[in-house]
Amino acid sequence: MSHSETHAEHHDESHGSVKTYLIGFVLSVILTAIPFWMVMEGDFTKATTLWIIVTLAIVQIWVHLKYFLHLNFTTEDGRASTFSFLFSALIIVMVVGLSVWIIYESNAMMMY
């Protein structure tokens, strides 16, 4: 087995098939349609609607990471990729969150 054949097999395994993309797409549509329906229906309390939207949003983040970005904890490469992604997300949240906090506090100080 040559190096190019090994690389081709690894390349195929690391990317999803049409089936996994379709599963991810269908789950994403369902996870978007449920909160949309709840808001449009308006029969639920605000607290219930908010909690279901947040819960389904977290589930949808997981679906996107698993089916579209192919992040997993089962292989050593998948574990490293997942930790790299989580570290990047943490840095982005900190930069954006702290920037908003600094701007808000600066604005509050200028008003006095």
VOMI-38086 format. One record per residue: residue in three letters; x, y, z of N, C-alpha, C in turn. Coordinates in Angstrom, 1 decimal. Atoms other than C-alpha are relative to their C-alpha. Layout:
<sites>
(site "ALA" (X Y Z) (X Y Z) (X Y Z)),
...
</sites>
This chain:
<sites>
(site "MET" (0.9 -1.2 0.0) (0.0 0.0 0.0) (0.9 1.2 0.0)),
(site "SER" (-0.8 -1.2 0.1) (1.5 3.3 -1.1) (-0.5 1.1 1.0)),
(site "HIS" (0.4 -1.1 -0.9) (1.5 6.5 0.9) (-1.2 0.8 -0.5)),
(site "SER" (1.2 -0.7 0.6) (-1.1 8.1 -1.5) (-1.3 -0.8 0.3)),
(site "GLU" (1.2 0.8 -0.3) (-3.5 5.2 -0.9) (-0.4 0.1 1.4)),
(site "THR" (0.2 -0.2 -1.4) (-3.1 5.5 2.8) (-0.6 1.3 0.3)),
(site "HIS" (0.5 -1.3 -0.2) (-3.7 9.2 2.7) (-1.5 0.1 -0.6)),
(site "ALA" (1.4 0.0 0.6) (-6.8 8.7 0.4) (-1.0 -0.7 1.0)),
(site "GLU" (0.9 0.7 -0.9) (-8.3 6.2 2.9) (-0.2 0.8 1.3)),
(site "HIS" (0.1 -0.9 -1.2) (-7.6 8.5 5.9) (-0.9 1.2 -0.4)),
(site "HIS" (0.7 -1.1 0.4) (-9.0 11.4 3.9) (-1.5 -0.3 -0.1)),
(site "ASP" (1.4 0.4 0.1) (-12.3 9.5 3.2) (-0.6 -0.2 1.3)),
(site "GLU" (0.6 0.2 -1.3) (-12.7 8.5 6.8) (-0.2 1.3 0.8)),
(site "SER" (0.1 -1.2 -0.7) (-12.2 12.0 8.1) (-1.1 0.9 -0.4)),
(site "HIS" (1.1 -0.8 0.5) (-14.9 13.5 6.0) (-1.3 -0.9 0.0)),
(site "GLY" (1.3 0.7 -0.1) (-18.6 12.6 6.2) (-0.4 -0.5 -1.4)),
(site "SER" (0.6 0.5 1.3) (-20.6 10.7 3.6) (-1.3 0.8 -0.2)),
(site "VAL" (1.3 -0.7 0.3) (-23.8 12.0 2.0) (-1.0 -0.3 1.1)),
(site "LYS" (0.9 0.4 -1.0) (-25.7 10.0 4.6) (0.1 0.8 1.3)),
(site "THR" (-0.2 -0.8 -1.3) (-24.1 11.8 7.6) (-0.4 1.4 -0.2)),
(site "TYR" (0.4 -1.4 0.3) (-24.6 15.2 5.9) (-1.5 0.1 0.0)),
(site "LEU" (1.5 -0.1 0.0) (-28.3 14.4 5.3) (-0.6 -0.2 1.4)),
(site "ILE" (0.4 0.1 -1.4) (-28.7 13.2 8.9) (0.1 1.3 0.7)),
(site "GLY" (-0.3 -1.3 -0.6) (-27.1 16.4 10.1) (-1.0 1.1 -0.4)),
(site "PHE" (0.9 -1.0 0.6) (-29.3 18.5 7.8) (-1.4 -0.2 0.6)),
(site "VAL" (1.3 0.3 -0.5) (-32.5 16.8 8.9) (-0.1 0.4 1.4)),
(site "LEU" (0.1 -0.3 -1.5) (-31.7 17.1 12.6) (0.1 1.6 0.1)),
(site "SER" (-0.1 -1.4 -0.2) (-30.8 20.8 12.1) (-1.3 0.7 -0.4)),
(site "VAL" (1.3 -0.5 0.4) (-34.1 21.5 10.3) (-1.0 -0.2 1.1)),
(site "ILE" (0.9 0.4 -1.1) (-36.0 19.7 13.1) (0.3 0.9 1.2)),
(site "LEU" (-0.4 -0.8 -1.2) (-34.1 21.5 15.8) (-0.2 1.5 -0.2)),
(site "THR" (0.3 -1.4 0.3) (-34.8 24.9 14.1) (-1.6 0.1 0.0)),
(site "ALA" (1.5 -0.1 0.2) (-38.5 24.1 13.3) (-0.8 0.0 1.4)),
(site "ILE" (0.7 0.1 -1.3) (-39.5 23.2 16.9) (-0.1 1.3 0.7)),
(site "PRO" (0.1 -1.3 -0.6) (-38.5 26.5 18.5) (-0.8 1.0 -0.8)),
(site "PHE" (0.8 -0.9 0.9) (-39.9 28.4 15.5) (-1.5 -0.2 0.2)),
(site "TRP" (1.4 0.4 -0.2) (-43.2 26.6 15.9) (-0.5 0.5 1.4)),
(site "MET" (0.4 -0.4 -1.4) (-43.3 27.3 19.7) (-0.2 1.5 0.1)),
(site "VAL" (0.1 -1.5 0.0) (-42.7 31.0 19.2) (-1.2 0.5 -0.8)),
(site "MET" (1.2 -0.4 0.8) (-45.3 31.3 16.4) (-1.3 -0.4 0.6)),
(site "GLU" (1.2 0.4 -0.6) (-47.8 29.3 18.3) (-0.4 0.9 1.2)),
(site "GLY" (0.3 -0.9 -1.1) (-47.5 31.4 21.4) (-0.8 -0.5 1.2)),
(site "ASP" (0.8 0.7 -1.1) (-49.2 28.9 23.7) (0.8 -0.3 1.2)),
(site "PHE" (-0.8 0.3 -1.1) (-46.3 28.4 26.0) (0.5 1.2 0.8)),
(site "THR" (-0.5 -1.1 -0.8) (-45.0 30.5 28.8) (1.4 0.4 -0.5)),
(site "LYS" (-1.2 -0.5 0.4) (-42.0 32.7 28.2) (1.2 -0.9 0.5)),
(site "ALA" (-1.1 0.8 -0.6) (-39.8 30.6 30.6) (0.1 -1.3 -0.7)),
(site "THR" (-0.1 1.3 0.7) (-40.7 27.3 28.9) (0.5 0.2 -1.4)),
(site "THR" (-0.5 -0.2 1.3) (-40.1 28.7 25.5) (1.4 0.3 0.0)),
(site "LEU" (-1.4 -0.4 -0.1) (-36.8 30.2 26.5) (0.9 -1.2 0.3)),
(site "TRP" (-0.8 1.2 -0.3) (-35.6 27.0 28.1) (0.1 -1.0 -1.1)),
(site "ILE" (0.0 1.0 1.1) (-36.6 24.8 25.2) (0.9 0.6 -1.2)),
(site "ILE" (-0.9 -0.5 1.1) (-34.9 27.2 22.7) (1.5 -0.1 0.4)),
(site "VAL" (-1.4 0.1 -0.4) (-31.7 27.3 24.7) (0.5 -1.5 0.0)),
(site "THR" (-0.4 1.4 0.1) (-31.7 23.5 25.1) (0.2 -0.5 -1.4)),
(site "LEU" (-0.2 0.5 1.3) (-32.3 22.8 21.5) (1.1 0.7 -0.8)),
(site "ALA" (-1.1 -0.7 0.6) (-29.7 25.4 20.5) (1.3 -0.7 0.4)),
(site "ILE" (-1.2 0.8 -0.5) (-27.1 23.5 22.6) (0.1 -1.3 -0.8)),
(site "VAL" (0.0 1.3 0.8) (-28.2 20.2 20.9) (0.4 0.3 -1.4)),
(site "GLN" (-0.4 -0.3 1.4) (-27.9 21.9 17.5) (1.4 0.3 -0.1)),
(site "ILE" (-1.5 -0.3 0.0) (-24.4 23.1 18.3) (0.7 -1.4 -0.1)),
(site "TRP" (-0.6 1.4 0.0) (-23.5 19.4 19.1) (-0.2 -0.7 -1.4)),
(site "VAL" (0.3 0.6 1.3) (-25.2 18.3 15.8) (1.0 0.6 -1.0)),
(site "HIS" (-0.9 -0.6 1.0) (-23.2 20.8 13.8) (1.5 -0.5 0.2)),
(site "LEU" (-1.4 0.5 -0.3) (-19.9 19.8 15.5) (0.2 -1.4 -0.4)),
(site "LYS" (-0.2 1.4 0.3) (-20.5 16.1 15.0) (-0.2 -0.3 -1.5)),
(site "TYR" (0.3 0.4 1.4) (-22.1 15.9 11.5) (0.6 0.9 -1.0)),
(site "PHE" (-0.6 -0.8 1.1) (-20.6 18.9 9.7) (1.5 0.3 0.2)),
(site "LEU" (-1.4 -0.2 -0.3) (-17.3 19.6 11.5) (0.8 -1.2 0.3)),
(site "HIS" (-0.5 1.4 -0.2) (-16.7 15.9 12.2) (1.0 0.0 1.3)),
(site "LEU" (-0.8 0.0 -1.2) (-15.3 16.6 15.7) (-0.5 -1.2 0.9)),
(site "ASN" (0.4 1.1 -0.9) (-15.3 13.5 18.0) (1.1 -0.3 1.0)),
(site "PHE" (-1.0 0.4 -1.0) (-13.5 12.1 21.0) (0.5 -1.4 -0.1)),
(site "THR" (-0.3 1.4 0.1) (-13.1 8.6 19.7) (1.4 -0.3 -0.5)),
(site "THR" (-1.4 0.2 0.4) (-9.7 9.0 18.0) (0.9 1.1 0.6)),
(site "GLU" (-0.9 -1.0 -0.6) (-6.6 10.8 19.1) (0.0 1.3 -0.8)),
(site "ASP" (0.1 -1.2 0.9) (-6.8 13.2 16.1) (-1.3 0.8 0.3)),
(site "GLY" (1.3 -0.7 -0.3) (-10.5 13.9 16.9) (0.1 0.7 1.3)),
(site "ARG" (-0.1 -0.7 -1.3) (-9.7 14.6 20.5) (0.8 1.3 -0.1)),
(site "ALA" (-0.9 -1.2 0.1) (-6.9 17.0 19.6) (-0.8 1.1 -0.8)),
(site "SER" (0.8 -0.9 0.8) (-9.2 18.7 17.0) (-1.1 0.7 0.9)),
(site "THR" (1.1 -0.5 -0.9) (-12.0 19.0 19.6) (0.6 1.0 1.0)),
(site "PHE" (-0.6 -0.9 -1.0) (-9.7 20.5 22.2) (0.5 1.3 -0.6)),
(site "SER" (-0.4 -1.2 0.7) (-8.3 23.0 19.7) (-1.2 0.9 -0.3)),
(site "PHE" (1.2 -0.8 0.3) (-11.8 24.0 18.7) (-0.6 0.6 1.3)),
(site "LEU" (0.5 -0.5 -1.2) (-12.9 24.4 22.3) (0.9 1.1 0.6)),
(site "PHE" (-0.9 -1.0 -0.5) (-9.8 26.4 23.2) (-0.2 1.3 -0.8)),
(site "SER" (0.2 -1.1 0.8) (-10.4 28.7 20.2) (-1.4 0.7 0.3)),
(site "ALA" (1.3 -0.5 -0.4) (-14.1 29.1 21.2) (0.1 0.8 1.3)),
(site "LEU" (-0.1 -0.7 -1.3) (-13.1 30.0 24.7) (0.7 1.4 -0.2)),
(site "ILE" (-0.7 -1.3 0.2) (-10.6 32.7 23.5) (-0.9 1.0 -0.7)),
(site "ILE" (0.9 -1.0 0.6) (-13.2 34.2 21.2) (-1.1 0.5 0.9)),
(site "VAL" (1.0 -0.4 -1.0) (-15.9 34.2 23.9) (0.6 1.0 1.0)),
(site "MET" (-0.7 -0.9 -0.9) (-13.4 35.9 26.3) (0.3 1.4 -0.7)),
(site "VAL" (-0.3 -1.2 0.7) (-12.3 38.5 23.7) (-1.3 0.8 -0.2)),
(site "VAL" (1.2 -0.7 0.3) (-15.8 39.4 22.7) (-0.7 0.4 1.3)),
(site "GLY" (0.7 -0.3 -1.2) (-17.3 39.2 26.2) (0.7 1.1 0.8)),
(site "LEU" (-0.8 -1.1 -0.7) (-14.5 41.3 27.8) (-0.1 1.3 -0.7)),
(site "SER" (0.1 -1.2 0.8) (-14.7 43.8 25.0) (-1.3 0.7 0.2)),
(site "VAL" (1.3 -0.6 -0.3) (-18.4 44.3 25.5) (-0.1 0.6 1.4)),
(site "TRP" (0.0 -0.5 -1.4) (-17.9 44.6 29.3) (0.8 1.3 0.1)),
(site "ILE" (-0.8 -1.2 0.0) (-15.1 47.2 28.8) (-0.8 1.2 -0.6)),
(site "ILE" (0.7 -1.0 0.6) (-17.2 49.2 26.4) (-1.2 0.5 0.8)),
(site "TYR" (1.2 -0.4 -0.8) (-20.3 49.1 28.6) (0.5 0.8 1.3)),
(site "GLU" (-0.5 -0.7 -1.2) (-18.3 50.1 31.7) (0.6 1.4 -0.4)),
(site "SER" (-0.5 -1.4 0.4) (-16.6 53.0 29.8) (-1.1 0.9 -0.3)),
(site "ASN" (1.1 -0.8 0.3) (-19.9 54.2 28.6) (-0.7 0.4 1.3)),
(site "ALA" (0.6 -0.3 -1.3) (-21.3 54.0 32.2) (0.8 1.1 0.7)),
(site "MET" (-0.9 -1.0 -0.7) (-18.3 56.0 33.5) (-0.1 1.4 -0.6)),
(site "MET" (0.1 -1.3 0.7) (-18.7 58.7 30.9) (-1.3 0.7 0.3)),
(site "MET" (1.3 -0.6 -0.2) (-22.3 59.3 31.8) (-0.1 0.7 1.4)),
(site "TYR" (0.1 -0.6 -1.4) (-21.5 60.4 35.4) (0.8 1.3 0.0)),
</sites>
